[in-house]
Amino acid sequence: MRDFRSDLENTWPVLVSAPGGQRQIPIGQLANIKVTRGPSMIRNEDGLLTGYVMWTWPDGTQAAYIEDAGNLILGQG
């Protein structure tokens, strides 16, 4: 919703479902959210709007990042 996009701090409490839907976690605990400049575009697949999430992992490999994120979501980290 536009209200969440107008103020960056409003996005932090937005809940993200963990696998299985048994738990919800505020996105502010899962990601560092910041505004950056980049190309403007609208993309769709089969007529439905599509969004992408991009991230970087400065220390380690992509596999290690995914494992760490999974442990955090499952409460094992």
N, C-alpha and C positions, 0 to 999 in steps of 0.2 A: 504494500500500500504506500501511497505517496507520503503519508505522515512518517513512515519509517525511513524514507529516503531523504527527507528534507533536513534532518538533523542526525548526524552520524551516531551520536550517543543513543538515539532511539533504537538503533539496530542491535545493540549489545544484548538486551534481554530477550530477543526473538528466540523461540525455542526450536531446536532441531531434534527430530526423533532419532533415537539410537536404533540399531538393527533389532527387529522384532517388535518395536514400538513400546517396549516395556518401560522406557526411560526417556525423558526429554532433558536436553542440556541447553543452556543459554549459548547462543553462538559466540558471544563475547569470551566464553571460556575455551572455545575451540579455535578461534582465529584472531589475529590482529587485523582489525578492519581499518582501512585508510582510504582516502580519496586520492586518486592519481589521474593524471591526464593520459588519455589514450584515444585510439580511433573510435569514432562513433559509428555504430552499425546496428541494425536490427536483423536478426537471423531467424529463419523458421525452418522447420522440418515437417513436411506433409501439411503445411498450412498452420501449424501450431508454433507459437513463439518459443524460442529456445534460449536458455541462459547458460553461461559457462562460468565456472569458478576456476581461477588460476591461482597457483601458489608456488612458492619456492621453498626449498629446504637447504639452508646454507651449510648445515653440518650433516654429513651422511648421505646415504643413497635414498632413492625413492622408496624402495622396499622397507628400509628402516623407518622412514617417516610414516608409512602406512601402518606398520606394526605398532609404532608408538601411539598413533592416533586411535587405532583399534583398542589398545590397552586402556587409553583414557576414557573412551566411550563406554567400555565394558567395566570401568571402575577398577582396573587392575594396574593402573599406572601411578 
